[in-house]
Amino acid sequence: RAGGRRGEIYRQLRDIAERYGEEIRRRYPDIPRRVSGFNLDSLLAEKHFHVAQALVGSEATCVTVLRAELILVPVVQARSVVVLGFDDIAKAADAVPAILPHEPIALEGMDHRIIDFQQRKHLHPEALKLLPEGPGYLLVQFGGETREDADRQARGMLATLEESEHGPRVSLFDDEEHEEQLWQVRESGLGATARVPGMNDTWPGWEDAAVAPERLGDYLRDLLQLYDEFGYGEASVYGHFGHGCVHSRIPFDLQSAAGVATYRRFLERAADLVVSYGGSFSGEHGDGQQRGELLPKMFGDELVRAMEEFKAAFDPEDRMNPGKVVAPYRLDENLRLGASWSPEDVETYFKYPHDEGSFSRAVTRCVGVGKCRREGGGVMCPSYMVTREEEHSTRGRARLLFEMLDGHGDSPVSDGWRSTAVRDALDLCLACKGCKTDCPVNVDMATYKAEFLAHHYAGRLRPAAHYSMGWLPVWARLAALAPRAVNALAAAPGLTDVAKALGGVAREREVPLFAGERFTDWYRRRGPRGSGERGELLLWPDTFSDNFHPAVARSAVEVLEAAGFRVRIPDQTLCCGLTWISTGQLATARRVLRRTVDALRDDIRAGVTVVGLEPSCTAVFRADAPELFPHDEDVLRLRDQTRTLAEVLSERAGDWRPPPVDRHAVIQTHCHQHAVMGFDTDLALMRAYGVDPEVLDSGCCGLAGNFGFEDGHYEVSQACGERALLPAVREAQRSSVILADGFSCRTQIEQGDTGRQAMHLAELLAATVRGGLPAETPEQAVTRTSPPGRVARLAALGGVTAAALCAAGLAAVIGRARR
């Protein structure tokens, strides 16, 4: 009864319901999942003229939702999962009607291809072992107040199936660990079907059509036959079979005119097939542009006119998301790729061996799943977790990089590699590499960022931090000549602020202290020892373990010698190039890596194992170097021969046991270890050595190498740390070990107002070899450089002041002499 604009809209909507009511009742599919078109049936009297429900799924074509009231579903207290194996996916679908009366809370289907794709990608190997014989599968979940209730429902379903013609193979699980593993297999469907090694790229296009569950088996048989007819037989099918909704990614050729024409013909035929089954083109994602053109096949011209009137009631000027659902663009125009797609071809530093050597293929990996937009859990994507901005998610950055290549000549990013918009979006990327593993399609934004920075700053002055922190190995080598004096100068009143400002360092950060003696100097003075009965190892003295925390490397030598190895180090100061890679100085990084490989060539070719202690430097040898030099056999050998401390002890000294640690440990996994080497070996080793591990699900620590030290990043860096890591360290018992193998992680903990210091695994094991840990604050067993005292800091300031005065006086004398 309200007047004004709202009253006008409601009058128009009631008129639509009255004029088109009978046609709506006749043409709208009565199935569990119908998302195609607008929900005009919600305007009918028997649906209580529910305008809000009519607007659900309207894809921003009518209104902007400012507030929504939701109907909540009670949380199920206990669950059981049954996995059923069938001879094919259609036979699995045939069993759905027999299962539904038992009221499962979830009923999902998967075919053998999605399992094969995950095996090819090495996804969830342990979970795949739990599946019964297939090749078609149903995952059926039951819920109840108790586990017994859920199990009783599951057994009731199995009894029904045993008496039917379906006869599946069965695996039943009622423990949370296995249930979670199995759901990861299903939830990885989209990621598993994209960028499958050895296959053509797959794309959405017919990814969520839905039919009545009782007709699902026959529909799948016809759909698979249609795939074969069009040459799309590699497509997999999976989905919400309890609702008759089928997901699929199809190997369309979307880069040639003939391929796009075939794509159109297939969609038209697939639409006809769904209509013949009384189904919906979309059962979940909506029609958008892709299926809007096909809606007359499903609803008829009369109801399409009704949908146009519905949109016009809210948006008479067609300003909201035009071209979608009604008055749509053609399904083969405005394609992301298309026959005219021609991205900029540029010589890159990284060679992208997993993307056919193409940066443009690399940045099209993202398929928009949005797993990077989660609020917690895993590592990806720390900047999104603290900003909640799409621009600062892996997906947002991938889209901007795609636009930057301007494949259609009409990109909103018009300045290519010099783009400030792309630079700003990448600025808050911590280069943690979390997406390299956590992303379902393995987008590696850290690599893309380094590549972008290399081109963006080519021939131009870089930010100060690129010189101060990007060239850290050089400055560290110079500081080793007088480390105590450098520490005093860096901490001197006034000078520290000036140095931070000149170096682009956040003023809130403390400058890390250089050790009084480098590890390599200590080692060369000491020399190799040990029996060497297990062979010889080359310990890699990274910049951080050599110059800042040499106790880590000394402890590693002690542990490896105790385990029966003979340890050597390189004969000269070398570097993996990490800091140049992270700041995008890739030409320099390549030269540094080439020098290192040349120096290590004899050891590499002799098969000597290289032991890495700093995870980020180890990851360079295992991942970055092969991607910079994918055809260099020595680089590939170095990749294969580089091991973490835990891997060496597990693989080559599995029978060695130090004295039991017998201590609880709060563990921060380094992001690059998570992404490249993995942490399972470390975890198993620690358990074998008597550690009670508590691995934090804290994601990136926030410091992330140079990121957290750079001016302008401190707030985001700390927010990442405060999300989980720093509170967990503060709450840890005083007797617990704080374990972090990464120098950045240890620094973040030390500077994060926790009152604790973290140890490296090598330091923990060495302490037990020496006789054990202190009962409280076990980090007392390790050695760290003490900050310079007040006298030293004032002396350094006085020395600089005196030098400045002398220089000024000398300049004045010279000036007078010249006059």
C-alpha positions in Angstrom: 0.0 0.0 0.0 3.0 2.3 0.2 3.2 5.0 -2.4 6.2 6.5 -4.2 8.8 4.5 -6.0 8.4 1.4 -3.8 4.7 1.4 -4.4 5.2 1.7 -8.1 7.6 -1.2 -8.2 5.2 -3.4 -6.2 2.3 -2.6 -8.5 4.3 -3.6 -11.5 5.4 -6.8 -9.9 1.8 -7.7 -9.0 0.8 -7.0 -12.5 3.5 -9.3 -13.8 2.3 -12.1 -11.4 -1.3 -11.7 -12.6 -0.7 -11.5 -16.3 2.0 -14.3 -16.5 0.9 -16.4 -13.6 -0.4 -19.4 -15.5 2.6 -19.5 -17.9 5.0 -19.3 -14.9 3.2 -22.3 -13.3 3.4 -24.2 -16.6 7.0 -23.5 -17.7 9.0 -23.1 -14.5 10.8 -26.5 -13.7 9.7 -28.1 -10.4 13.2 -29.3 -9.4 15.4 -28.8 -6.4 17.9 -26.6 -8.2 16.6 -23.9 -10.6 18.7 -20.7 -10.8 18.1 -19.8 -14.5 16.1 -16.7 -15.2 14.5 -14.6 -12.5 12.5 -16.1 -9.7 9.1 -15.0 -11.0 7.4 -17.9 -9.4 8.2 -16.3 -6.0 5.7 -13.5 -7.0 2.8 -16.0 -7.2 0.1 -16.0 -4.5 0.9 -19.5 -3.4 4.5 -18.3 -2.8 3.1 -15.3 -0.8 4.4 -12.7 -3.2 7.9 -12.9 -1.7 9.8 -10.1 -3.4 13.1 -10.8 -1.6 13.1 -14.4 -2.9 12.3 -13.1 -6.3 15.4 -11.0 -6.3 17.7 -13.8 -5.0 20.1 -14.8 -7.9 19.2 -11.8 -10.0 23.0 -11.2 -10.6 23.0 -7.5 -9.8 20.8 -6.7 -12.7 18.0 -5.3 -10.6 19.1 -4.2 -7.1 22.1 -3.8 -4.8 21.6 -5.7 -1.6 22.5 -3.6 1.4 21.1 -5.9 4.1 19.9 -9.5 4.1 18.1 -11.6 6.6 19.0 -15.2 6.4 17.2 -18.4 7.5 19.8 -20.4 9.4 20.2 -24.2 9.3 21.0 -25.9 12.6 24.6 -27.2 13.0 24.7 -31.0 12.9 26.5 -32.4 15.9 27.8 -35.7 14.4 28.4 -36.9 10.9 29.1 -40.1 9.0 30.4 -40.3 5.4 29.7 -43.2 3.1 31.6 -43.5 -0.2 29.9 -45.6 -2.8 31.6 -47.0 -5.9 29.7 -47.8 -9.1 30.7 -49.1 -12.5 30.2 -45.6 -14.0 29.0 -42.2 -13.1 25.5 -42.7 -14.7 24.9 -45.8 -12.6 25.9 -43.8 -9.6 23.3 -41.3 -10.5 20.7 -44.0 -10.9 21.1 -44.9 -7.2 20.3 -41.3 -6.1 16.5 -41.8 -5.9 16.9 -44.8 -3.6 19.2 -42.8 -1.3 17.2 -39.6 -0.9 14.4 -41.1 1.3 17.1 -41.7 3.9 17.5 -37.9 4.1 21.3 -37.4 3.8 22.6 -33.9 4.6 24.8 -34.1 1.5 24.9 -36.3 -1.6 27.7 -35.6 -4.1 28.9 -37.4 -7.2 32.3 -37.7 -8.9 33.5 -39.5 -12.0 36.8 -41.3 -12.5 38.3 -38.4 -14.4 38.2 -36.1 -11.4 40.1 -38.8 -9.5 42.6 -39.2 -12.3 43.2 -35.5 -12.6 43.9 -35.3 -8.8 46.3 -38.2 -9.1 48.1 -36.4 -12.0 48.4 -33.2 -9.9 49.4 -35.1 -6.7 46.4 -33.8 -4.8 45.2 -35.6 -1.7 47.1 -38.8 -2.3 46.1 -40.2 1.1 42.4 -39.4 0.7 42.3 -41.0 -2.7 43.4 -44.3 -1.2 40.2 -44.3 0.9 38.0 -44.6 -2.1 36.4 -47.9 -3.0 36.7 -49.3 -6.5 34.9 -47.0 -8.9 34.9 -45.5 -11.5 31.8 -43.6 -10.5 31.4 -42.4 -6.9 28.8 -41.0 -4.5 29.8 -39.3 -1.3 26.8 -39.5 1.1 26.9 -37.7 4.4 24.4 -38.3 7.3 24.0 -36.2 10.4 22.6 -36.6 13.8 22.8 -35.6 17.4 25.3 -38.4 18.1 27.6 -40.5 15.9 25.4 -43.5 16.5 22.4 -41.6 15.0 24.4 -40.7 11.9 25.8 -44.3 11.6 22.3 -45.7 12.0 21.0 -43.6 9.0 24.0 -44.7 7.0 23.4 -48.4 7.7 19.7 -48.0 6.8 20.7 -46.6 3.4 23.2 -49.4 2.8 20.5 -52.0 3.6 18.2 -50.4 1.0 20.9 -50.4 -1.6 21.8 -54.1 -0.9 18.2 -55.0 -1.7 18.2 -53.0 -4.9 19.8 -53.5 -8.3 22.5 -50.9 -7.6 25.0 -53.0 -5.5 27.8 -50.4 -4.9 31.2 -50.9 -3.3 31.2 -49.3 0.1 33.6 -47.4 2.4 32.1 -45.9 5.6 33.9 -43.3 7.8 32.7 -41.7 11.0 35.9 -40.0 12.2 36.5 -36.4 11.5 40.0 -36.8 10.0 38.9 -39.2 7.2 35.7 -37.2 6.6 37.7 -34.1 6.1 40.1 -35.8 3.7 37.2 -37.1 1.6 35.5 -33.8 1.3 38.7 -32.2 0.2 38.7 -34.6 -2.8 35.2 -33.4 -3.7 35.8 -29.7 -3.0 38.9 -29.8 -5.2 36.7 -30.6 -8.2 37.1 -27.2 -10.0 40.8 -26.9 -9.3 41.5 -30.5 -10.3 39.8 -30.1 -13.6 41.7 -27.0 -14.6 45.2 -27.1 -16.1 45.6 -30.8 -16.0 49.1 -31.9 -17.1 49.1 -33.4 -20.6 45.6 -32.2 -21.4 43.9 -29.3 -23.3 42.8 -26.4 -21.1 39.2 -26.8 -19.8 36.7 -24.0 -19.4 33.3 -23.3 -17.8 30.4 -23.2 -20.2 28.0 -25.9 -19.2 29.1 -26.2 -15.6 26.0 -26.3 -13.4 22.9 -27.5 -15.3 20.3 -29.3 -13.2 17.6 -31.8 -13.7 15.2 -33.8 -11.4 17.3 -36.2 -9.4 15.2 -39.2 -10.5 16.2 -38.4 -14.1 19.9 -37.7 -13.5 21.3 -41.0 -14.6 19.7 -40.8 -18.1 20.6 -37.2 -18.4 24.3 -38.0 -17.7 24.3 -40.7 -20.4 23.0 -38.3 -23.0 25.4 -35.5 -21.8 28.4 -37.8 -22.0 27.3 -38.9 -25.5 27.0 -35.2 -26.5 30.6 -34.6 -25.2 31.9 -37.4 -27.3 30.0 -36.2 -30.4 31.7 -32.7 -30.1 35.2 -34.1 -29.2 34.9 -33.0 -25.6 35.3 -36.5 -24.2 38.0 -35.5 -21.7 35.4 -33.5 -19.7 34.7 -34.7 -16.2 31.4 -34.5 -14.4 30.7 -34.1 -10.7 28.3 -32.2 -8.5 25.5 -32.0 -6.1 23.7 -35.2 -7.3 21.2 -35.1 -4.5 19.8 -32.0 -6.1 20.4 -33.1 -9.7 23.0 -30.4 -10.3 26.0 -31.3 -12.5 29.3 -29.5 -12.7 31.7 -29.9 -15.6 34.7 -28.2 -17.2 35.0 -28.8 -20.9 38.1 -28.6 -23.2 36.6 -25.9 -25.5 38.9 -24.4 -28.1 38.2 -20.7 -27.3 41.1 -19.2 -29.3 40.1 -20.0 -32.9 37.1 -19.0 -34.9 36.2 -22.6 -35.6 36.6 -23.5 -32.0 34.3 -20.7 -30.9 31.7 -21.8 -33.5 31.8 -25.3 -32.2 31.5 -24.0 -28.6 28.3 -22.2 -29.7 26.8 -25.2 -31.3 27.5 -27.4 -28.3 25.8 -24.9 -25.9 22.7 -24.8 -28.1 22.5 -28.6 -28.2 23.2 -28.9 -24.5 20.4 -26.4 -23.8 18.0 -28.5 -25.9 19.0 -31.6 -23.9 18.4 -30.0 -20.5 15.0 -28.7 -21.7 14.0 -32.2 -22.9 14.6 -33.4 -19.3 12.6 -30.5 -17.8 15.7 -29.1 -16.2 17.4 -25.7 -15.7 20.5 -24.4 -17.5 21.8 -23.2 -14.2 21.4 -24.9 -10.8 23.8 -22.8 -8.9 25.9 -20.1 -10.6 23.3 -18.2 -12.6 23.0 -17.4 -16.3 25.0 -14.2 -16.7 25.9 -13.6 -20.3 26.8 -17.1 -21.3 23.3 -18.6 -21.0 21.1 -15.6 -21.1 20.7 -15.9 -24.9 19.4 -19.5 -24.4 16.7 -18.7 -21.9 13.9 -18.6 -24.6 14.5 -22.3 -25.1 13.8 -23.0 -21.4 11.1 -20.4 -20.7 9.6 -19.4 -24.0 9.4 -15.9 -25.5 6.4 -14.9 -23.3 8.2 -15.5 -20.0 11.4 -13.9 -21.3 9.3 -10.7 -21.9 8.0 -11.1 -18.3 11.6 -11.2 -17.1 12.4 -8.0 -19.1 9.5 -6.3 -17.4 10.7 -7.5 -14.0 14.1 -5.9 -14.5 12.6 -2.8 -15.9 10.5 -2.4 -12.8 13.7 -2.0 -10.7 16.0 -0.6 -13.4 14.0 1.2 -16.2 17.2 2.7 -17.7 19.0 -0.7 -17.9 22.0 0.6 -16.0 22.6 -2.4 -13.6 24.8 -5.1 -15.1 23.4 -4.8 -18.6 23.6 -7.6 -21.1 23.1 -10.3 -18.5 20.0 -12.6 -18.1 17.7 -10.4 -20.2 18.6 -8.5 -23.4 21.8 -10.4 -23.1 25.0 -10.3 -25.1 25.6 -13.2 -27.4 27.0 -16.2 -25.7 30.1 -16.1 -28.0 31.0 -12.4 -27.7 33.0 -10.7 -25.0 34.9 -13.9 -24.3 37.8 -13.8 -22.0 39.9 -15.2 -24.8 38.3 -15.7 -28.2 39.6 -15.8 -31.8 41.0 -12.3 -31.6 42.9 -12.7 -28.3 46.5 -11.7 -28.8 48.3 -10.8 -25.6 51.6 -8.9 -25.6 54.5 -11.2 -26.2 57.5 -10.3 -24.1 60.8 -11.9 -23.2 60.6 -12.9 -19.5 63.2 -13.7 -16.9 61.3 -16.7 -15.5 60.7 -19.3 -18.2 57.4 -20.7 -16.8 58.1 -24.4 -17.7 54.7 -25.4 -16.3 52.9 -23.0 -18.6 54.6 -23.8 -21.9 57.1 -21.0 -21.4 54.4 -18.3 -21.5 53.8 -15.6 -18.9 50.4 -15.0 -20.5 49.4 -18.7 -20.0 50.6 -18.4 -16.4 48.4 -15.5 -15.5 45.3 -17.2 -17.0 45.7 -20.1 -14.5 43.2 -18.4 -12.2 39.7 -19.8 -12.8 38.0 -17.6 -10.2 37.4 -20.2 -7.4 38.1 -17.6 -4.8 39.8 -19.9 -2.3 42.2 -17.0 -1.8 39.4 -15.0 -0.3 39.0 -17.0 2.8 39.3 -15.3 6.2 41.6 -17.9 7.8 43.1 -21.3 7.4 46.1 -22.2 5.3 48.6 -19.7 4.0 47.0 -18.1 1.0 46.3 -15.2 0.9 47.6 -13.2 3.9 47.1 -9.7 2.4 43.4 -10.6 1.7 42.9 -12.0 5.2 43.8 -8.6 6.8 42.5 -6.2 4.1 39.4 -8.1 2.9 39.9 -6.4 -0.5 39.6 -8.2 -3.8 42.5 -6.2 -5.2 44.7 -7.7 -2.6 43.7 -11.3 -3.2 45.5 -13.8 -5.5 42.4 -13.7 -7.8 42.3 -9.9 -8.0 46.0 -9.7 -8.8 45.8 -12.4 -11.4 42.9 -10.6 -13.1 44.9 -7.3 -13.2 47.9 -9.1 -14.7 45.7 -10.7 -17.3 44.3 -7.2 -18.2 47.8 -5.8 -18.3 48.7 -8.0 -21.2 45.8 -6.4 -23.2 44.9 -9.4 -25.3 41.9 -7.6 -26.9 43.3 -4.1 -27.3 40.6 -2.6 -25.0 42.0 -3.3 -21.5 41.4 -0.8 -18.7 45.0 -1.3 -17.9 46.5 0.8 -20.7 50.1 1.3 -19.6 51.3 -2.4 -19.6 54.3 -3.3 -17.5 54.6 0.4 -16.3 51.1 0.2 -14.8 50.8 1.8 -11.4 47.5 0.1 -10.8 49.1 -3.3 -11.1 52.1 -2.2 -9.1 49.9 -1.0 -6.2 47.9 -4.3 -6.2 51.1 -6.3 -6.1 52.6 -4.0 -3.4 50.9 -5.8 -0.6 51.6 -9.3 -2.0 53.9 -10.8 0.7 55.5 -13.1 -1.9 54.8 -15.9 0.6 54.1 -18.5 -2.2 51.1 -19.8 -0.3 49.1 -19.7 -3.5 51.6 -21.9 -5.2 50.2 -24.8 -3.1 46.9 -23.6 -1.6 45.4 -22.4 -4.9 43.6 -25.2 -6.6 45.3 -24.3 -9.9 48.7 -23.4 -8.3 48.8 -19.7 -9.2 52.3 -18.5 -8.1 51.8 -14.9 -7.4 55.3 -14.4 -5.8 56.9 -15.3 -9.1 54.5 -13.1 -11.1 55.2 -10.2 -8.8 59.0 -10.6 -9.2 58.5 -10.8 -13.0 56.4 -7.6 -13.0 58.8 -5.7 -10.8 61.7 -6.6 -13.1 59.9 -5.1 -16.1 58.2 -2.2 -14.2 61.5 -0.8 -13.0 63.6 -1.7 -16.0 65.9 1.3 -16.7 64.4 3.3 -13.9 65.2 4.2 -10.3 63.8 1.7 -7.9 62.4 2.1 -4.3 65.2 2.5 -1.7 64.2 -0.8 -0.1 65.2 -2.6 -3.3 68.8 -1.3 -2.8 69.0 -1.7 0.9 67.3 -5.1 1.3 67.6 -6.4 -2.2 71.3 -6.1 -2.0 71.5 -7.4 1.6 74.0 -10.2 0.9 76.5 -7.5 -0.3 75.9 -5.3 2.7 76.2 -8.3 5.0 79.5 -9.2 3.5 80.8 -5.7 4.1 79.4 -5.5 7.6 81.3 -8.7 8.4 84.5 -6.6 8.4 83.3 -4.8 11.5 79.9 -6.2 12.7 80.0 -4.6 16.2 80.6 -1.2 14.8 77.9 -1.6 12.2 75.4 -2.7 15.0 76.4 0.3 17.1 76.0 2.7 14.3 72.6 1.2 13.3 71.4 1.7 16.9 72.9 5.1 17.6 70.4 7.8 18.5 69.3 9.8 15.5 71.4 7.7 13.1 69.1 4.8 13.1 66.1 6.9 12.0 68.2 8.5 9.2 69.4 5.1 8.1 65.9 3.6 8.0 64.6 6.6 6.0 67.4 6.4 3.5 67.0 2.6 3.2 63.2 2.6 2.8 62.8 0.7 6.1 59.8 1.1 8.3 60.7 3.2 11.3 58.8 0.9 13.6 61.2 -2.0 12.8 64.4 -2.8 14.7 67.4 -3.4 12.4 68.5 -7.0 12.8 71.9 -7.4 14.5 74.9 -8.8 12.6 76.7 -11.6 14.5 80.1 -11.0 15.9 81.5 -13.8 13.8 80.1 -15.3 10.6 79.3 -19.0 10.6 81.6 -19.5 7.6 84.5 -17.8 9.4 83.9 -20.1 12.4 83.7 -23.2 10.2 86.9 -22.4 8.3 88.7 -21.8 11.5 87.4 -25.1 13.0 87.4 -27.3 9.9 85.4 -30.5 9.1 85.0 -33.2 11.7 83.0 -36.4 12.2 83.4 -39.9 11.1 81.6 -39.5 7.8 80.3 -43.1 7.9 77.0 -41.9 6.3 78.8 -39.9 3.7 79.6 -36.2 2.9 77.2 -33.3 2.8 77.5 -29.7 1.6 75.9 -27.3 4.1 74.5 -24.2 2.4 75.5 -21.1 4.4 72.7 -18.8 3.4 73.0 -15.1 4.2 70.8 -15.2 7.3 72.3 -18.3 8.9 75.8 -17.0 8.1 75.6 -13.4 9.1 72.7 -13.0 11.6 72.0 -16.3 13.3 75.2 -18.4 12.9 74.2 -20.5 15.8 71.6 -22.2 13.5 74.3 -23.3 11.1 76.8 -24.3 13.9 74.0 -26.4 15.4 73.3 -28.1 12.1 77.0 -29.0 11.8 76.9 -30.5 15.3 73.7 -32.5 14.6 74.8 -33.8 11.2 78.2 -34.8 12.6 76.6 -36.6 15.5 74.4 -38.4 13.0 77.4 -39.7 11.2 77.9 -37.3 8.3 81.0 -35.3 7.3 80.0 -31.7 6.6 81.6 -29.3 4.2 80.8 -25.8 3.1 81.5 -24.0 -0.2 85.0 -22.6 -0.6 83.8 -19.1 -1.3 81.0 -16.7 -0.3 78.0 -17.6 -2.5 74.3 -16.6 -2.6 71.1 -18.2 -3.9 69.8 -14.8 -5.1 66.7 -14.8 -2.9 66.7 -11.1 -2.0 67.2 -10.0 -5.7 64.3 -12.3 -6.7 61.9 -11.0 -4.1 62.6 -7.4 -5.1 62.3 -8.2 -8.8 66.0 -7.6 -9.7 66.0 -10.7 -11.8 68.9 -10.0 -14.1 71.1 -9.7 -11.1 69.5 -12.8 -9.5 70.3 -14.8 -12.6 73.9 -13.7 -12.5 74.2 -14.6 -8.8 72.7 -18.0 -9.4 74.8 -18.7 -12.4 77.9 -17.9 -10.3 76.7 -20.2 -7.6 76.0 -23.1 -9.9 79.4 -22.6 -11.6 81.1 -22.7 -8.1 79.2 -25.8 -7.1 79.4 -27.6 -10.4 81.9 -30.3 -9.3 79.8 -31.2 -6.2 76.6 -31.1 -8.1 77.9 -33.5 -10.8 79.4 -35.7 -8.1 75.9 -36.1 -6.6 76.7 -34.4 -3.3 73.6 -33.6 -1.2 73.2 -29.8 -0.5 71.6 -29.2 2.9 69.5 -26.0 3.2 68.7 -24.4 6.6 66.8 -21.3 5.6 63.5 -22.4 4.0 63.3 -19.5 1.6 66.8 -20.0 0.3 66.2 -23.8 0.0 63.1 -23.1 -1.9 65.1 -21.0 -4.4 67.2 -24.1 -5.3 64.1 -26.3 -5.3 61.7 -24.0 -7.3 62.9 -20.6 -8.4 66.2 -21.6 -9.9 64.7 -24.4 -12.1 62.1 -21.9 -13.3 64.8 -19.3 -14.2 67.0 -22.0 -15.9 64.6 -24.9 -16.8 67.0 -26.3 -19.4 70.2 -26.2 -17.4 71.0 -29.7 -16.3 73.2 -28.6 -13.4 70.4 -26.4 -12.0 68.0 -29.4 -12.3 70.6 -31.6 -10.5 70.9 -28.9 -7.8 67.1 -28.9 -7.4 67.0 -32.7 -7.0 70.0 -32.8 -4.6 68.9 -30.0 -2.3 67.4 -31.2 1.0 66.2 -29.8 4.2 67.8 -30.9 7.5 64.8 -33.0 8.3 64.8 -34.7 4.9 68.5 -35.6 5.2 68.0 -37.0 8.7 64.9 -39.0 7.6 66.2 -40.3 4.3 69.9 -41.0 5.1 70.0 -41.4 8.9 66.6 -42.9 9.7 68.0 -45.1 12.4 69.8 -42.3 14.3 68.2 -41.0 17.4 69.3 -38.1 19.5 68.3 -38.0 23.2 64.5 -37.6 23.4 63.4 -34.0 23.3 60.3 -34.7 25.5 59.0 -31.2 25.1 55.9 -29.5 23.6 56.7 -27.3 20.7 54.6 -24.5 19.2 55.6 -24.5 15.5 55.4 -21.8 12.8 55.9 -23.3 9.4 57.7 -21.1 6.9 55.5 -20.2 4.0 58.1 -21.2 1.4 58.5 -24.6 3.1 54.7 -25.1 3.1 54.6 -24.2 -0.6 57.7 -25.9 -2.0 59.2 -28.6 0.3 56.2 -29.4 2.5 56.3 -30.0 6.3 55.2 -33.6 6.7 58.8 -34.9 6.9 59.7 -32.4 9.6 56.6 -33.3 11.5 57.3 -37.1 11.4 60.9 -36.5 12.4 60.0 -34.4 15.4 57.5 -37.0 16.6 60.2 -39.7 16.3 62.6 -37.6 18.3 60.1 -37.1 21.1 58.7 -33.6 20.2 55.0 -33.0 21.0 54.3 -30.7 18.0 51.6 -28.1 17.8 51.7 -26.8 14.2 50.0 -23.4 14.1 47.4 -22.8 11.4 48.6 -19.2 11.3 49.5 -18.7 7.7 52.3 -16.3 6.9 54.0 -14.7 9.9 53.7 -11.3 8.1 57.4 -10.3 8.0 58.0 -12.3 4.8 61.6 -11.4 4.1 61.9 -7.8 3.0 58.1 -7.1 3.0 57.6 -6.5 6.6 60.7 -4.3 6.8 59.6 -2.0 4.0 58.2 1.4 4.7 54.5 1.4 4.3 54.0 -2.3 5.1 54.4 -2.4 8.9 50.7 -2.2 9.6 49.7 -5.1 7.3 52.8 -7.1 8.4 51.8 -6.8 12.0 48.1 -7.5 11.3 49.2 -10.8 9.6 51.2 -11.7 12.7 48.5 -10.8 15.1 45.9 -12.8 13.3 47.2 -16.1 14.9 50.9 -16.4 15.3 51.8 -13.8 17.8 48.8 -14.4 20.2 49.7 -18.2 20.1 53.3 -17.5 21.1 52.2 -15.2 23.9 49.8 -17.9 25.2 52.4 -20.7 25.0 53.6 -22.3 28.2 57.0 -21.1 29.4 58.3 -24.7 29.1 57.2 -25.0 25.5 59.7 -24.6 22.6 58.9 -22.0 20.1 60.1 -23.4 16.8 60.5 -21.5 13.5 63.0 -22.4 10.9 62.6 -19.2 9.0 64.7 -16.1 9.9 61.7 -13.9 9.1 59.4 -15.9 11.3 61.9 -15.8 14.2 62.4 -12.0 13.7 58.6 -11.4 13.7 58.2 -13.3 16.9 61.1 -11.5 18.5 59.9 -8.1 17.5 56.2 -8.9 18.1 56.1 -8.1 21.8 55.8 -11.8 22.7 58.6 -12.0 25.2 59.9 -15.1 23.5 62.5 -16.1 21.0 62.1 -18.9 18.4 64.6 -21.7 17.8 65.5 -23.5 14.5 65.0 -27.3 14.4 68.8 -27.6 14.2 69.2 -25.6 17.5 66.6 -27.8 19.2 68.3 -31.0 18.2 71.7 -29.7 19.0 70.6 -28.7 22.5 69.3 -32.2 23.2 72.6 -33.7 21.9 74.5 -31.4 24.3 72.4 -32.5 27.3 68.9 -31.1 27.1 66.9 -27.9 27.4 66.2 -25.5 30.3 62.9 -26.2 32.1 61.6 -22.7 31.3 62.1 -20.6 28.2 64.1 -23.3 26.4 65.4 -20.7 23.9 68.0 -19.9 26.6 69.9 -22.8 25.1 70.7 -20.9 21.9 73.0 -18.0 21.3 71.8 -14.7 19.8 73.8 -11.5 19.3 73.2 -9.0 22.1 72.3 -5.4 21.2 75.0 -2.8 21.6 75.1 -1.0 25.0 74.5 2.6 25.6 78.2 3.5 25.7 78.8 1.8 22.3 75.8 3.6 20.7 76.9 7.0 22.0 80.5 6.3 20.9 79.3 5.4 17.5 77.2 8.6 17.3 80.2 10.6 18.6 82.5 9.0 16.0 80.1 9.9 13.2 79.7 13.4 14.5 83.5 13.9 14.8 84.0 12.5 11.3 81.3 14.9 10.0 82.9 17.9 11.8 86.4 16.9 10.4 85.0 16.6 7.0 83.3 20.0 7.3 86.5 21.6 8.6 88.6 20.0 5.9 86.1 21.3 3.3 86.3 24.8 4.7 90.2 24.8 4.7 90.2 23.6 1.1 87.7 26.2 0.1 89.8 29.0 1.7 93.0 27.7 0.0 91.3 27.8 -3.4 90.2 31.4 -2.8 
